Amino acid sequence: MASASTNATFRVFGRQISQSIQLVAALRNRGTPFFQLQQISELAFLRIYMAWEMLLEDSFTRFMCGASSLSGSRPRCYVKPRNIDHARELLIGPKLRYADWSDAQLVIERAELIFAGGKPFALPVRAALAELNDMRIIRNCIAHRSVHTRDKFNRLVQRRLGVARKLAPGVFLLTPSPAPPQTYLDFFSLYVSTAAQQIVQ
């Protein structure tokens, strides 16, 4: 059965986020060549994105099994799985190999199907919906490199920066965000960290 709370889940998530951000910052301070830094920033972003997906799946399954939040509350769940593995099977379904956590709207709908009021997932994910959708576009552009993903990413860059520029994802992630001296890598990691804390709190 699930552990007493989602504390361990959140600790693992936080460690992965901070290690990824610290790695990029340390290499930048050492004067690492920019072309290497941009590649490392892409890998750091992918690790952050994967940490977010893992937090969602792990906290979903634990809450389904009756785990408490960090504050001690337990979300009201409409299903009663036998254990964590059974909860994961319920999320994935009979014909799929994994649950898709990259589609933020789907995460909201899944939460509303399984938990009363979609709590504690729907509200934090909905609040960060625009940023999570942009993170998915960046992730896809790094992982797939197709014409379609590149076009979507170019439109994201134009919308975020206000100019049409063809940038590599790593260059964009190292670009100062609207709240300097943060980069967009920092900006997006802050959004998922805030949403994650609201979910497990």
Summary of the structure (lengths in Angstrom):
residues: 201
radius of gyration: 17.8
end to end distance: 20.2
largest distance: 53.1
contacts: 625
relative contact order: 0.16
helix: 68%
strand: 3%
